[in-house]
Amino acid sequence: MRKLSVGILMGGPSAEHEISLLSGKAFLSNLNPDRYIAYPILISKNGGWFLRGKRIPPEEALRHIDVALLALHGEFGEDGRLQAFLEHHGVSYTGSAVVSSALGMDKLASRSIFRADGLRVPATAAFDKDEIGQNSKLSQKRIFQLCGKGPWMVKPKSRGSSVGVSFVRTPSAFSGAFKKAFRFESQLLVEEYLGGTEVTVPILERNGKPEVLPLVEIRPRKSLFFDYKEKYGGEDGAEEIIPARISRRIAVLAAEAGLAAYKLLACRGYARVDMILVHDRPYVLEANTLPGMAPVSLFPKAAKAAGVEFPGLLDILIENALRKGGE
């Protein structure tokens, strides 16, 4: 049987560039050489495409491959733009399609969809840079009306890995939190702080059916939330417990909410739905359509707990991509 040519796309212009490289390297080291020929494709921060160290036009890089294994996170790689580019060139790829990817990245849009279908989400207010700059007092009044009297979370509307996110205890801290978020994007969200148990629901499609993998409970060691340092701090980072230490009844509710969010966005292949459990009720935060796949990442850990080792996980992702690409 002919080996499949697999392009491992990594890097990109987002703030998650370095995390993407870790995911890409994990893909490269775990791809079965008996089944695949690996083509590592690096997308630089300024948008250049490099195949095995040589800069080439994107179209030429794609001519070498049968399927694209996407290791990118954040803008361009996870927001539907790369997916649209690949579809234009007739290349099958792992993960969700264009619209699902765009909705997954846009926390405000996805939460509107979740809320309309009856899922709980944090109370949220959205602002753009000009709006906040024009009248900060009106902005604060709107925050109080929509999100309560605090504390709050401030975050960019469409970024991952908790980049640009702040915990805000008093209104006097809004200014610094807004500046931090606006370094990454011109729109931000202010949401009520939910002080419950954070869990993530990993979902993997096998034989065309999405299955919930073991839930992961996240316990930050030093921060009040699962920030960048907690995610990638190694032994100093958050405690990640698989399976989550919650009752079977609550685990079922969380899994149902995660699966509902996955289906509402029409995700495909795999995804990870993050949520907070407050008084045993799941509040959906977001859906990650290309979750991190570095050795420290949650998704491969959950897959391993379900008996799926990394090389086998990549086999499943590629099979899903080829099946969807052929439909």
Rosetta blueprint (number, residue, H / E / L):
1 M L
2 R L
3 K L
4 L E
5 S E
6 V E
7 G E
8 I E
9 L E
10 M E
11 G E
12 G L
13 P L
14 S L
15 A L
16 E L
17 H H
18 E H
19 I H
20 S H
21 L H
22 L H
23 S H
24 G H
25 K H
26 A H
27 F H
28 L H
29 S H
30 N H
31 L L
32 N L
33 P L
34 D L
35 R L
36 Y E
37 I E
38 A E
39 Y E
40 P E
41 I E
42 L E
43 I E
44 S L
45 K L
46 N L
47 G L
48 G L
49 W E
50 F E
51 L E
52 R L
53 G L
54 K E
55 R E
56 I L
57 P L
58 P H
59 E H
60 E H
61 A H
62 L H
63 R H
64 H L
65 I L
66 D L
67 V E
68 A E
69 L E
70 L E
71 A L
72 L L
73 H L
74 G L
75 E L
76 F L
77 G L
78 E L
79 D L
80 G L
81 R H
82 L H
83 Q H
84 A H
85 F H
86 L H
87 E H
88 H H
89 H L
90 G L
91 V L
92 S E
93 Y E
94 T L
95 G L
96 S L
97 A L
98 V H
99 V H
100 S H
101 S H
102 A H
103 L H
104 G H
105 M H
106 D L
107 K H
108 L H
109 A H
110 S H
111 R H
112 S H
113 I H
114 F H
115 R H
116 A H
117 D L
118 G L
119 L L
120 R E
121 V L
122 P L
123 A L
124 T E
125 A E
126 A E
127 F E
128 D E
129 K H
130 D H
131 E H
132 I H
133 G H
134 Q H
135 N L
136 S H
137 K H
138 L H
139 S H
140 Q H
141 K H
142 R H
143 I H
144 F H
145 Q H
146 L H
147 C H
148 G L
149 K L
150 G L
151 P L
152 W E
153 M E
154 V E
155 K E
156 P E
157 K L
158 S L
159 R L
160 G L
161 S L
162 S L
163 V L
164 G L
165 V L
166 S E
167 F E
168 V E
169 R L
170 T L
171 P H
172 S H
173 A H
174 F H
175 S H
176 G H
177 A H
178 F H
179 K H
180 K H
181 A H
182 F H
183 R L
184 F L
185 E L
186 S L
187 Q E
188 L E
189 L E
190 V E
191 E E
192 E E
193 Y L
194 L L
195 G L
196 G L
197 T E
198 E E
199 V E
200 T E
201 V E
202 P E
203 I E
204 L E
205 E E
206 R E
207 N L
208 G L
209 K E
210 P E
211 E E
212 V E
213 L L
214 P L
215 L L
216 V E
217 E E
218 I E
219 R E
220 P L
221 R L
222 K L
223 S L
224 L L
225 F L
226 F L
227 D L
228 Y H
229 K H
230 E H
231 K H
232 Y H
233 G L
234 G H
235 E H
236 D H
237 G L
238 A L
239 E E
240 E E
241 I E
242 I L
243 P L
244 A L
245 R L
246 I L
247 S L
248 R H
249 R H
250 I H
251 A H
252 V H
253 L H
254 A H
255 A H
256 E H
257 A H
258 G H
259 L H
260 A H
261 A H
262 Y H
263 K H
264 L H
265 L L
266 A L
267 C L
268 R L
269 G L
270 Y E
271 A E
272 R E
273 V E
274 D E
275 M E
276 I E
277 L E
278 V E
279 H L
280 D L
281 R E
282 P E
283 Y E
284 V E
285 L E
286 E E
287 A E
288 N E
289 T L
290 L L
291 P L
292 G L
293 M L
294 A L
295 P L
296 V L
297 S L
298 L H
299 F H
300 P H
301 K H
302 A H
303 A H
304 K H
305 A H
306 A L
307 G L
308 V L
309 E L
310 F H
311 P H
312 G H
313 L H
314 L H
315 D H
316 I H
317 L H
318 I H
319 E H
320 N H
321 A H
322 L H
323 R H
324 K H
325 G H
326 G L
327 E L
